[in-house]
Amino acid sequence: MRHALAILLLTATPALALDGLVEKQEFTLTDFQTRGGEVIPEMRLGYETYGTLNEAKDNAILIPHFFSGTSHAAGKYAETDAAPGYWDAIIGSGKPIDTDKFFVVSVDSPVNLGAHDPTVITTGPATVNPATGEPWGMGFPVMTIGDFVDTQKGLMDQLGIGKWHAVMGASMGGLQSYEWAASYPDRLDRVIPIIASGYANADLIAWLDVWAAPIKVDPNWNGGDYYGGEAPVAGLSAALKTLTLHANSAEWANSTFGRAPAEGSDPAAIDGKFAVQAALDAAGAARAQIADANHFLYLVKANQLFVAGQPQDGLYGGLLNIDVPALLIYSGDDLVFPPDAVRDTASIIRSDGTPVQTMQIGGGRGHLDGVLNIAQAGERIRTFLEAE
């Protein structure tokens, strides 16, 4: 399994792949202006497409990705790939997101975590600032979920698509889905946020800070100025380890590992490990090889700042701006976006008459059920997408 998935998909079983191979494409936005008013001279990002855009250009579905994800939502780059894209179970010919009917667009985010993954095309602190010829580092503008959406709107315009048939994504992709519906309600027909609530509450803000903390205490981080020197790999590995545990569930940890010792280790020794520790260490270390610490911190900040809609809309105002039909899918034992937070979001959107459906899925993987067990919601998604 590729390192880019290992952090999230511990012990996962690959699904059947989308028919045919997929190709990473790229687009560039010149002088991209952030919602904070700063300008990025060259915003270069990757994307993938599945299916065919019809003549009317009204069959397009956008899929933004989760925190540690990429645009690789379905299919394989090569026959020899160990696993297909993360939502391959529901994207493809005859599948719930039927590529015989729909043209699916999946986009790499700015400040993508996999900055050193050869299949990712992103712009962020690790990329070169054309004004200096050096990596941006912490001089890169702070990005918001709204900025991510605006880059996708730029691609939408380049492709000549006037309106998305739907926008749908998991976790951070769900935040971007809410943002699309709140900021550009006339540019989509429906929205499907998955394992995500409509704003970052205090609990999520605090947990994101816990995720990021190991990076900032790694001396190699050096205030974000480490390009050309030793990268803060130890801190980044620990941060990814924390993310992995939080995204899973107690059921997963207990049923998968129990109290078994790590192979060749004595947990009674001060430096000994249980199997669950060793597995999480390995997952964090594997992903750190292609990830970037500053990109991790920028993603944390974007998620902490998230409130659907523009700042003047307030905490709930952006959700009230959503007037397209919504289907909210959540996991019953999600620790990142707990069920109550998603149901509260649904109630707010529904409060002014917007049609909202909800669906709970399970599978014992906590937050990751929205990635690994999304097929449980497949027929519900199919019906929602094909409704008049």
C-alpha positions in Angstrom: 0.0 0.0 0.0 1.3 3.4 -0.9 2.7 5.5 2.0 0.2 8.2 1.1 -2.6 5.9 2.3 -0.8 4.0 5.0 -1.3 6.7 7.6 -5.1 6.3 7.3 -5.7 2.9 6.1 -4.0 0.6 8.6 -5.4 -2.9 8.1 -7.8 -1.8 5.3 -8.8 -4.1 2.5 -8.5 -2.6 -1.0 -11.7 -2.4 -3.2 -11.9 -3.3 -6.8 -10.4 -0.5 -8.9 -12.0 1.9 -11.3 -11.9 0.5 -14.8 -8.8 1.7 -16.6 -5.9 3.9 -15.4 -6.1 7.5 -14.2 -3.7 10.3 -14.9 -2.7 13.2 -12.7 -3.3 16.6 -14.4 -2.4 20.1 -13.3 -3.7 23.6 -13.5 -2.2 27.0 -12.5 -3.9 30.1 -11.2 -1.9 33.3 -11.7 -1.9 36.0 -9.0 -4.2 34.0 -6.8 -5.6 36.3 -4.0 -6.4 34.7 -0.7 -9.4 35.8 1.3 -6.9 37.5 3.7 -5.9 39.7 0.8 -2.4 38.3 0.1 -1.3 37.3 -3.5 0.3 34.1 -4.5 1.9 34.7 -7.9 1.6 31.1 -9.1 -0.8 28.6 -7.5 -0.1 25.3 -9.2 -2.3 22.3 -8.2 -3.0 18.8 -9.4 -6.3 17.1 -10.2 -7.8 13.9 -11.6 -11.0 13.3 -13.6 -13.1 10.2 -14.0 -15.8 9.8 -16.6 -16.7 12.3 -19.4 -18.0 15.8 -19.3 -21.2 16.0 -21.3 -21.9 18.6 -24.0 -24.1 20.7 -21.6 -21.3 20.5 -18.9 -23.9 19.9 -16.3 -22.9 16.4 -15.1 -19.8 17.3 -13.1 -19.2 16.3 -9.5 -16.4 17.8 -7.4 -14.6 15.8 -4.7 -12.3 17.8 -2.4 -10.1 15.6 -0.1 -9.5 15.0 3.6 -6.6 16.4 5.7 -4.0 13.8 4.8 -5.5 12.9 1.4 -4.8 13.8 -2.2 -6.8 14.0 -5.4 -6.4 10.3 -5.9 -10.0 9.4 -5.1 -10.3 6.4 -7.5 -8.6 4.1 -9.9 -4.9 3.4 -10.2 -1.9 5.2 -11.8 -0.4 1.9 -12.8 -1.6 -1.7 -12.9 1.1 -2.5 -10.3 -0.3 -0.1 -7.7 -1.1 -2.0 -4.5 -4.4 -0.2 -4.0 -6.7 2.2 -5.9 -7.8 5.6 -4.8 -9.5 6.0 -1.4 -13.1 6.1 -2.6 -12.8 3.6 -5.5 -15.6 1.6 -3.9 -18.1 4.2 -4.9 -16.6 5.9 -8.0 -16.7 4.1 -11.4 -18.9 2.6 -14.0 -22.2 1.4 -12.4 -21.0 2.4 -8.9 -22.9 4.9 -6.8 -21.0 7.8 -8.3 -21.5 6.4 -11.8 -18.9 7.5 -14.2 -21.2 6.4 -17.1 -23.3 9.4 -16.0 -21.1 11.8 -14.2 -17.8 13.6 -14.8 -15.9 13.5 -11.5 -13.2 16.0 -10.6 -10.9 15.5 -7.6 -8.4 18.2 -6.7 -5.2 18.5 -4.7 -5.4 21.2 -2.0 -3.0 24.0 -1.5 -0.5 23.2 1.3 -1.2 19.5 0.7 0.4 17.3 3.3 2.1 15.1 0.7 4.3 17.9 -0.6 7.1 15.4 -1.4 4.8 12.7 -2.9 5.7 12.5 -6.6 2.0 12.0 -7.4 0.9 15.3 -5.6 1.0 18.7 -7.2 0.6 21.5 -4.6 1.7 25.0 -3.7 2.7 25.8 -0.2 5.6 26.5 2.2 7.8 23.8 0.7 7.4 25.1 -2.9 9.6 27.9 -4.4 8.5 31.5 -4.1 9.2 32.9 -7.6 10.1 36.3 -6.1 13.0 34.8 -4.1 13.9 31.6 -5.7 13.8 29.9 -2.3 11.0 27.9 -0.6 8.3 30.0 0.8 8.6 28.6 4.3 6.5 30.3 7.0 6.3 33.4 4.7 3.6 31.6 2.7 0.2 33.2 3.3 -2.2 31.6 5.8 -4.7 29.5 3.9 -8.3 28.9 4.8 -10.9 26.3 3.7 -12.4 29.2 1.7 -9.1 29.7 -0.1 -9.1 26.0 -1.0 -12.6 26.3 -2.4 -11.6 29.4 -4.4 -8.8 27.4 -6.1 -11.4 24.8 -7.1 -13.6 27.5 -8.4 -10.6 28.6 -10.5 -10.3 25.1 -12.0 -14.1 25.0 -12.5 -13.9 28.2 -14.6 -11.0 26.8 -16.6 -13.0 23.7 -17.4 -16.0 25.8 -18.5 -18.3 24.2 -15.9 -21.0 26.6 -14.8 -22.5 24.5 -11.9 -21.5 21.4 -10.1 -24.1 18.7 -10.1 -22.8 18.0 -6.5 -19.9 18.7 -4.2 -19.0 16.0 -1.8 -16.0 15.1 0.3 -14.8 13.5 3.6 -13.6 15.2 6.7 -11.7 18.3 5.5 -13.3 17.6 2.1 -16.6 17.8 4.0 -15.6 21.3 5.3 -14.9 22.3 1.7 -18.3 21.0 0.7 -20.1 23.1 3.3 -18.0 26.1 2.2 -19.0 25.6 -1.5 -22.7 25.5 -0.5 -22.4 28.5 1.8 -20.2 30.8 -0.4 -21.3 29.8 -3.9 -24.9 28.5 -3.5 -25.6 29.3 -7.2 -22.7 27.1 -8.4 -23.9 23.7 -7.2 -27.1 21.7 -7.2 -26.6 19.6 -4.0 -24.0 18.9 -1.3 -22.8 15.8 0.5 -20.5 16.6 3.5 -19.2 13.3 5.0 -17.7 12.9 8.5 -17.7 16.7 9.0 -19.6 19.3 10.9 -20.2 22.9 9.7 -17.7 24.7 11.9 -14.6 24.0 14.0 -15.7 23.9 17.7 -13.4 24.3 20.6 -12.8 20.6 21.0 -11.6 20.3 17.4 -9.5 23.4 17.7 -7.8 21.9 20.7 -7.3 18.5 19.2 -5.7 20.0 16.1 -3.3 21.8 18.3 -2.4 18.5 20.0 -1.8 17.0 16.5 0.6 19.9 15.7 2.4 20.1 19.0 5.2 17.5 18.3 6.4 19.4 15.2 6.9 22.7 17.2 9.0 21.0 19.9 11.3 19.3 17.4 14.5 21.5 17.4 14.9 20.8 13.6 11.6 22.7 13.0 13.5 25.9 13.7 10.5 28.1 13.5 9.7 26.6 10.1 13.1 27.5 8.6 14.5 24.1 7.9 14.6 23.9 4.1 18.1 23.1 3.1 18.8 21.6 6.5 17.6 18.7 8.6 13.8 18.4 8.5 11.8 17.9 11.7 11.1 14.3 10.8 10.8 13.1 14.4 8.2 15.7 15.3 6.3 15.2 12.0 6.2 11.4 12.6 4.8 11.9 16.1 2.2 14.4 14.8 1.1 11.8 12.2 1.0 9.1 14.8 -1.4 11.3 16.9 -3.6 12.0 13.9 -3.8 8.3 13.1 -4.9 7.3 16.6 -7.5 10.1 16.8 -8.9 9.2 13.4 -9.5 5.6 14.5 -11.6 4.2 17.3 -11.1 2.4 20.6 -12.8 -0.6 19.1 -10.2 -0.7 16.3 -7.2 -0.4 18.7 -8.6 -3.0 21.1 -9.7 -5.5 18.6 -6.7 -5.2 16.3 -3.9 -5.2 18.9 -5.2 -5.9 22.4 -2.4 -5.9 24.8 0.0 -7.8 22.6 3.7 -6.8 22.8 5.5 -5.5 19.8 7.5 -8.1 18.0 10.8 -8.6 19.8 9.9 -6.1 22.5 9.2 -6.3 26.2 6.5 -3.8 27.2 7.7 -4.0 30.8 11.0 -2.4 29.8 11.0 1.4 30.0 11.7 1.6 26.2 9.6 -1.5 25.4 6.5 -1.2 23.3 3.1 -2.8 22.9 2.0 -3.8 19.3 -0.3 -0.8 19.0 2.5 1.6 19.8 4.8 0.0 17.2 2.1 0.1 14.5 1.3 3.8 15.1 5.0 4.6 15.1 5.5 2.8 11.8 2.5 4.5 10.2 3.7 8.0 11.3 7.3 7.3 10.2 6.1 6.0 6.8 4.0 9.0 6.0 6.6 11.5 7.2 8.9 10.4 4.3 6.7 12.2 1.8 5.0 14.8 4.0 6.1 18.3 5.0 5.9 19.6 8.6 5.1 23.2 7.6 2.3 22.0 5.3 0.9 20.0 8.3 0.8 23.2 10.4 -0.9 25.2 7.6 -3.5 22.5 7.2 -4.1 22.6 11.0 -4.6 26.3 10.9 -7.0 26.1 7.9 -9.1 23.6 9.8 -9.0 25.5 13.1 -10.2 28.7 11.4 -13.1 27.0 9.6 -16.6 28.5 9.8 -18.8 27.9 6.8 -19.3 31.1 4.8 -17.7 34.5 5.0 -16.5 36.0 8.3 -19.4 38.4 8.5 -21.8 35.5 8.4 -20.9 34.5 12.0 -20.7 31.0 13.4 -24.0 29.8 12.0 -24.8 32.3 9.3 -22.9 30.5 6.6 -24.9 27.3 7.3 -28.1 29.3 7.0 -26.9 30.5 3.6 -27.0 26.9 2.4 -30.1 26.4 0.3 -29.3 23.4 -1.8 -30.4 19.9 -0.7 -27.9 18.3 1.6 -27.0 14.8 2.6 -24.8 14.6 5.8 -23.2 11.2 6.4 -21.4 10.6 9.7 -19.8 7.8 11.7 -21.4 6.7 15.0 -18.1 6.6 16.9 -16.2 9.5 15.2 -13.8 11.2 17.6 -12.8 14.0 15.3 -16.3 15.1 14.2 -18.6 13.4 16.8 -22.2 12.5 15.7 -23.8 15.3 17.9 -21.8 18.0 16.0 -22.9 16.7 12.6 -26.6 16.4 13.8 -26.4 19.9 15.2 -25.1 21.1 11.8 -28.0 19.4 10.0 -30.5 21.1 12.4 -29.1 24.5 11.7 -29.2 24.0 7.9 -32.7 22.6 8.1 -34.0 25.4 10.4 -34.9 27.7 7.5 -36.5 25.1 5.3 -33.5 23.7 3.4 -34.0 20.0 2.7 -31.5 18.0 4.7 -31.0 14.2 5.1 -28.6 12.5 7.5 -27.2 8.9 7.5 -25.1 7.2 10.1 -22.5 4.6 9.0 -20.3 2.3 11.1 -17.6 -0.3 10.8 -15.6 0.2 14.0 -13.0 2.6 12.4 -14.3 5.8 13.9 -13.7 8.8 11.8 -12.1 6.6 9.1 -15.4 4.9 8.4 -16.2 7.8 6.1 -13.2 6.7 3.9 -12.9 2.9 4.5 -16.6 2.0 4.8 -18.2 4.6 2.6 -19.8 1.8 0.5 -22.4 1.4 3.3 -23.8 4.7 2.1 -23.4 3.9 -1.6 -27.1 3.4 -2.5 -28.1 6.4 -0.4 -25.5 8.5 -2.3 -26.7 7.1 -5.7 -30.3 8.0 -4.9 -29.4 11.5 -3.8 -27.3 12.2 -6.8 -29.9 10.9 -9.3 -32.9 12.7 -7.7 -34.5 15.3 -9.9 
